[in-house]
Amino acid sequence: MKPLAPKSSLLKSIEDKIHREGGLVSWATRTAGKEWIYITWFPTITNGLIFSDPNGLLEQDEPIESKEDAEHNLQIRISNAGDLEIGCGEGGGTYLETTIQSEWDLDEILDFYSNTRLKDEPLKLKSLMELTDEVFLYIPDDLDSKEPNPACLWKIKPTLLKKEHPELLPIISAFLEDDIDQIVENGFWHFGEYLSDKGFKDVFSNRYDLENTDIVIAGDGSTTWGSSILGNDDSKFGFEPAIVLRPKQNLSKIWLWDFLNFSSEGEEVMQRLLKGWQYLPKGLANIKINIPRSKTAQTADAIIRRNARQAYLHKLQSAMRIREPFSEMARLYKTRAAAADALHNEFLEEIVASQKPLPFFIEYPYRAFLKSDNSDKVKCSQRLLGIFAKIPLFLVIEELEAGGSPLGAEYLEKIKDEKPLSDGGFLNLQVELSKAIKASNPKLSIFSRLAAVLADSDSLKAMVAARNRMHHEPYDEEGFIEVMTKESKKLIDRYREAFSETNFVIPKGIRIEDGQTVLTAEDITGCDGFFRERDFPISASIETFENGKIVAFQKSGTQALKLSFLLNAQQKTKRITDFGIFDRMRPSGPEYTLLRD
């Protein structure tokens, strides 16, 4: 029986591709609101079948030595929503489930499934220059063009434009930065029409063809595959210039697509490309991301992440299918919406913490305070107040002292006392030091933004005052917790901004790679306490990056500070590092309070 003809553009394109390659769609169905096509597949898999475990991770059978045993009769099932299942023949079970965006995703996943031997691989810091063959500017054709798919890619040559046609720079930037006001002022919504009207059509000569697996990035941050434009499926990309990345053949294109479309880091990368287009292609070397080393590991990572995202979406859809009592339906939906909003606000806090993580010695006590129950709330509040009173002050003093500023030595002596200062005493020092910094303007390369937070001490003053009311009449514990909850959020938000351009690490080693100095170090930001090793490009003096010490350095890699006295790292076990926070001076030397104790 002839299979049903698919209606969705995704299934049509997959069916056409399979026919072109001599394959056959065995049958198709429409069920539960979805179209499905079924493809018979006869791969030879010597490395062992790959399947998803109950936790959404990937596992693999043992390798197969016999060629006959390696030959399989598998079935590929694909829905119009992009659901992909690989399993045994008709009526059989499913080995691997994931999702696809295009027929080109299917190519990569099938190649991965039939040729891969899974293995754990570390992340590697790579630049976009290493991950792409080319970067282009997409130039839409004028409205009167009769050519269906004209060559539309121009190798970016900013020097040429600046020299010969500087008037084009602002309008291109307006489109790439989605500056609607500037676009309206220019009077043209269609860039191709603008070029034709102003006589600039020949400026972008020597154009190249768009390819199916090119990734096209528009000014509003939306993306599409080259295949969608070539198939006239995405008319949005027909009138404005865009950045086009052409991934290397040895790169997982689905990994890069998902990174750009679903991660906060990917969003930052796209913004740097769009706003810094005039520095391309050389600027690609300065945009670096941590990525699994091999294409195999990249594809596996992409599949696991896609499955996690899909599982989350399925949970939401399942919840919406629950039938409500008709008379209570409106109230219950409102209640559920409020609960979902509260839950997602908590998730947003997690997202912000991931995007702008604080050093562990601030993030950990803050998160412990947020998650503490009534029995521990006061204790966690008091510890957090101590962190706010000490850590920012200590960091600024450390940089002043390391830079030879007299203020550093002066304030270091003020806290070297056998009797430790109270939170109120540290608050007073913060106020005094911020005034002294304003008066003498010492050089602060790492913590200048943190020094500005010291100058605005209203939140800390409110916390100390509430703590005093708890220890003396009226002994107001609830008031103390209420103030800590309100004011700590304000301070944490300011710390996230102050530290947003600063890395905190414990160095493990330094190497030279392709002429670049690369630091391998434990990233000690976040709250889980299990610090992963990362590679960081650096240009600061390597003597600063002493193994086992806490080092703070600019994300540009140009300035670094080794914390040598007021904060230190102490290895408790092979996997667990604790942090000592200066408490007082004893005749035998400095005494520290351990953060995790």
N, C-alpha and C positions, 0 to 999 in steps of 0.2 A: 504494500500500500504506500502511495506517495505521501511523504510527511507533510504536515501543515506548513505553509509558508510563514516564516516569522514576520511580525509586524514591527518590532522594535528595531531602531537603528543599530544598536549594539549587536543583536543576534543576526541581523542582515549582513553586517560587515564581517562577522565571524564566519557565517555560512559562505559568503563570497570568497573569503580568504581560503577556507578549507577546500572549496571547489577548485580554486586556482592551483592549489598545491596537490591536487589529485585525490583529496580525501572525500568523505561522504558523510553527510548528516543522516544517521540511521532513522531517526524519527523525532517528532516534536509533539508537544502537548501544551494545552492551556489549562492550568489548574490553580485554584486558590488565588485567583487574581494575578497570576504570573504566567508568562510564556517560558517554556523550557525547550532546549534542543539537546539531543543526545548524540554523541559522536563515539563511534567505535575506534579504539586506539590499540595498536599492537607494538608497544615499545620493547626494546631489549634493555633490561635494567640489571646490570651486574653488581651495582653497589648496594642493592637491597631496597625494598619498598619503604617509602616514607609515609608516616601516618601521624595524625594529631592525637596527643594524649588528652585525658579529661581536663587538664589544666590549660589547654590551648597551646602547649609547647610541641615541638616536633621531635619525633623519635624515628629510628631507622632500623630495619631488620639487618641481619648479618649479610655481608657480601655473598654473592652467588658465583660459584666457580664454573659450573656447567652452563654452556651457552643455551642449551635447550631449556634448562630450568629458568634461565634469565628472561626468556621470551614470555610476555604476558598478554592477555586479552583483557584490556581495561576499558572502562566506559567513562567518558567525560560528559558531565551534565552541567549546562549553563543556563541561567535565567536572564530575563531581560533586565533585572535589577543588578546583575553582575555577580550573583552567587555562582561559585564554581565548586563542583564536587568531582573528585577523582576516586573511582571505586572499581570493584569487579563488575562483570557483565550484568545483564538485565536481571533486576530483582536482587542483586548482591549488595554487600555492605559498602560503606564509604571509608576510604583510607584518609583522604585529605580534603578539608574544606577551607575555602578562603573566598576572597572577592576580587573582581577585576574591574578595571575602568574602560579597557579597550581591547581590541583583538591583539594588540601588540603586548599587552600584559600576559595574555594567554601564551604567546610564544615563549616568553621568558620563564613562566612558571612550568610549562611542560618540559622545556630544556633543563631547568633545575631539577624537576622530578626524575627525569630519566638518566641524568648524568652526574648526580651529586653524591658525594660522601660527606655527611654532616660531621663537623668538628667545631669545637669551641675556638674562637679566635678573638684576640683583644682588639679594642678600637685603635684607630690610627688617626692622627691629626693630618688632614689633607686640605690643600687649597682648592678652590674652584678651578684654578688653572690646571691642576692635576686631574680633575674629574671631567673636564669638558674638552672637546676638540675645538669648538669655536663658540664665540658669542656674537650675535648679530643684532642689528636694529631691524625690526619688521616695518616695512614701508608699504602701506596699503595703496592700491592703485586708484586712479581717479574714477569718478562715478560713471563715466562714459566708456570705460574699458569693456571690450567685448571678449577679451581673453579669459577663459574660465579660471585658470590657476597660473597667473603670471609670476615670473621670478620676483620675489618680494623681499629678499634678505640682503642687507647691506652690511659688510664688515665695518664695524665702528672705527672711524678715523677722526677723533675729536680735534686733533691738531689741524687737519685739513679744513674742517668746518670753521674753526676759530679764525683761521687765516683768510679763507675765501668767502665764507657765508656766515659771519657771526650772527646775523639777524635770525637764523634758523634755530639757534641754541635755545632762546627762551620759549619758543612755541613747542619744541620737542620736550623740554623740561616740564612745561605746563601739562602736556598729555601724560608724561611718565610719572609725574607727581600728583596727578588727578586734581590739578588746580582749576576748578570749575570757573572761578571768577576770571582768571587769566585767559582761559579758553574762550569764554563769552566775549571778553574784551577784544580778542583777536578776530572774532567774527566768523570762525570756521569750526564746525564740529567734525568735519571730515578732513583728515590730514592730507589725503590724496588730492582732494579738491583744492585745498590750500596751495599745494605744490603746483598744481596745474594753473590755477588762477594767477599766481605770483611769478610764473615762469621758472620754477625751480625743478621741473621734472627731470632734467638731465644731471642734477647735482648728485643724485644717488645712482650713478651708473655702475656697471659691472656687478649686477645683482646675482644672487644665488637662489637656487630653488629651496623651498621649504620641504623638509623631510617629515615622514610620519611620526617619528619618535622625538622630534624637536619639542622642547617645552617652551611655551609662549607665555610671557608674564606681562599683564596689562598694568596700567597706572594705578588702578584701584586694588591691586593685589590679587585679582582673579587670574587663573591659569587655564590653559587648555593644551591638548596635544596638537602637534602639527596636522595629524590625520583628521581632526575635527574641522580644521579650516579648509583642508584640501577637499573634504567631503561636503563642504558648505553646511556643516552641522552647527557652526558657531559663528553666526553673523556679527556678534558683538565685536569680534576681533577684525572686522573688515574695514574699519574707518579710522583707527587710531594707531600711532606707532607703539611698539612694544619691544621688550627685551626678549631675545630668543637664545636659549641655551641648547647646545647640541652635545648630549652626554657621550662620553667615550664608550666604545664597544665593550670594554671590560668592566663597565659600571652597571649595577642593577638600576635600570631606569625606574622601576616601581619604587625602589627605596628612595631615590632622589625625589620622585613625584610626591610620595607620602611625606617626606621630610619637609618639603616646601609648602605643602597644602595643609598639614595638620599640626605642625609643631610651632611653638613660639619662637624657637631658634630659626626655623625656616622662614617665618614671617620677617624676622630681623634681616636675614640674608636677602630676601626679595627687596626690602626697603633700601638696603645698601646698594643693590644693583640699580634700582630705579632712580634713586636720588644721586648716585654717583656714576651715572652712565657716561659722563664726560671723561671719566678716568679709566674707562674700559678700552681695550682688553687687559691692560697691565694691572688694573685694580683687582682682577680675579685672584692674583697671587696673595692679596691681603685679606681675602675672605676665606676663613678656615673653619672646617667642621670636623667633629669626631665621627668617624664612619668605620664600620667593620672592614677588615683589610681586604677580603676577597669578594668577588661577585657572588659566590655561593653563600657566604655568610651574610651578605647584604640582602639577598633575596629571602633567605630564611628569616632574617630579622623583620623584613617587611611583611612576610606572611603572618608571623606571630602577632605583630602590631595590628594588622588588618583584622585578624580574628578576634583580638581583644576588643577592638572598636565595634565590630559587628555584634559580638556577644552583648555588649552594653546596649546597643540599639535594639536588639531583640528583646532584652529585658524591659525596656521602656514600652515597646510595642505590645508585649504580653500584658503589662500592667494596664494598658489602655483597653484591652479586650475584656477585662473583668466587668461583668454586668452589675450595675448598681440597682438598689431598690428605687423604683420610679419616683416615689414621693420624696426620697432623700437625695436624689441624683445631684441637684444643683449644689446643695450644701456639701455633699461628699467630694464633689469635684473641686470646690473652693478649698476645702480642707486639705485635699491631696496636693493642690497647686501650691498652697502655703508651705506644706512640708517639703515639697520638691524645691521650692525657692530657698528655704533654709538650708537644705542639703547642698544645693549647688553653690550657695554662698560659702559654705564650708569648703567645697571643692575649689572655689575661686581662691580662697586663702592658700590652699595647697598649690595651685597654679602659680600664684604670685611668688610664693616661697621657692618654687622651682625656677622661675624666671630670674628672680633677684635674690638668691639665697644669701643669708647672712653667715658669718663665720660660726662654727659649731658652738663656740662658747657664748654666743648670744642667742642663736636660733634654738638650741636645745632647751635652755631654761624657759624661753618664751613659749615653746610648744608644750612643754611640761605643764606650765601654768594654764594654758588654754584647755588642756585635756584633763586637768586634775578635778577630782570630785570634791564635795564639801569638806570631807575630813582632811584633805591635803591642801585645800585652796590657800589657807593663810600661810602655811609653810612655803608653798611654791611662790606666793606673792612676795614674801620677804626675800627669798633667794633672788627673784627677778629684780627686785628693787636694788639689791646689792650689785647685781650685774650692771644695771643702768648707771649706778653711781660710780662704779670703778672702771669698767672696760673702755668706754670712750675716752675718759680722762687718761688712762694708762697708754692707750695707743698714740694719742697726740703727744704725750710726754716722751714716749720712746722715740718718735721721729724727731722731736726737737733736740733731744739729747744726742741722738746719732748724728744730727746735722751740725753739732757744735754750738747750738744756740744757748746762751746763758740761762734762758728760761727753762730749758730742759733740766739742767743740773739743779737749778733752784727748786723747781717743783718736785723733782725726784727726792731731794733731801727732806721736803715737807712731809712726804708720805713714809719715809724711812724712820719709823718710830716703833719702840717696843710695844707701845699701846696703840692698837689699830684704831684708825679713825672711824667714826660712825658714818652712816649714810648721809646725815646732815653735814658732817665735816667734809666728805667728798663733794657734796653739792656745792659747798662754799668754795672749795678749790676749783671746781669747774667754772664757777662764775668769775673768780679772780683771774684764772688763766685766760679765759676768753677776753677779758678786758686787757690783760697784758699783751696778748697776741694782737689785738686791734691797735694798741698803742705803738708796738715796736715792729709789727709786720714781718716776723721771721719767715724764712722759706719753708713751706710745707708742700711737698710734691705728691705725697700719698694721701694724707688725711686733712687736706685743706677744707673739703666739704664737711668732714666730721667736726672740725673746729667750729664751723658755722652752726652746727647743731648744739654745741656746748653753749654758744652765746644765747640761745633761746631756751631758757631753763624752766619755763612755766610748767611743763608737764612734770618734770622731776620735782619741782617745788611742791606741786599738788600731792604727789605720791608721798614725799617725806612728811608733809603736814598730816596726811591721812594716817600714815604709820604712827606718828606721835599721838594722835587721838585714839589709836587702838591700844597703845601701851599705857596711856594715862586716861583720866576721866575725859570723856564718857565711855572709854573702852569699847570703841565702835569698830568691831571686826567687819561687819557687813559694809560699813561705809568705806573701810580700807579696801576691801575686795572690789567694790563698785568703782572706786577711783582708779585702782590698778587696771581694771578691765578697760575703762574708757581711755585713760592716758597712755597705757602701754601700747595700744594700737596706733596712736598718734606718733609715738616715738619710734616704733618699729618701722612704720611707713617712711619716716625721715631717715632712719638708718639704711633702709633698703636703697634709697636714692643716694645717700652719702657713700655707700660701698659699691654702687652699681658698676664702677669702672675699676674695681680692685679685686684681685685674686688673693686668697689665703691658702697657703700650701705648706706641706712638709716635704722638702726635696728628697729625692731618692737617687738622682744621678743626672748628669749632663752629657750630651753627645753633640757632635756636629753632623748634620744631615743636609746634603745638597747646599753646603755653604751657610746654612742657617743653624744657629745655636738653639738646641731643643732641650728643654727641661722636662724630666720625668719626675712627677711629684704626686703625693696624695692631696687631692682637693678636699680641704677640711671645712667646706661650707655644707649647709644643710643640717638636718636634725637626726638622721638615723644612726650616726656614729660609726658606720662602716664606710670608710673613705676609699673611693676608687682611685686608682692611678690614672693620670692623664698626661698627655704631652702638651707642653706650652712653648711656643716660640718666644725667645727672650733676646734682648739686646743690652740689658743692664749688666753691670759687672758680675761675673760668675762667682766671685768670692763671697758675695752676699748670700748665695744659695747654699748654705751649709747643710749637709745632710742631717736630718733629725731635728732641726730647728723650725720654728714658725717663721715663715717669710710672707710678707704682704708686698704685692707688686702691682703696678698698673697693668691693665689688660693689654695695653700697647706694648708691654714688655720693656719699656725704656727706663723705668725707675723702680727700685726695689728697696725694701727695708727688712732687715733681720731683727726680730723681737728678741732681745737678749736678757731682759731682767724681769719685767713686771708680769710677763706671761711666758709660760714654757709648756712644751709637750712632754708627756711622760708615758712611755710604753708600758701598759699594764699586762697585756698578753700579746701573742703574735698578731691578733687581729684588732685589738682594742687599744686605742690611744686615749689617755685622759689629759686634762689641761690643768696646770697649776696656776692659780691666780694669787698674786702677791697679797699677803695678809699683814705681815709685820717683820721687823728686823729683830733677830736674836743675837746674842754675843757670838753664837756659832755660825751666823749667816742668815739669809732670808728664809722666811717660812711662808709656805704656800697652802692655800685651800684648794683641794682637788674638786673639780666641777662635778664629777659623777658621784662623789661620796655623799 
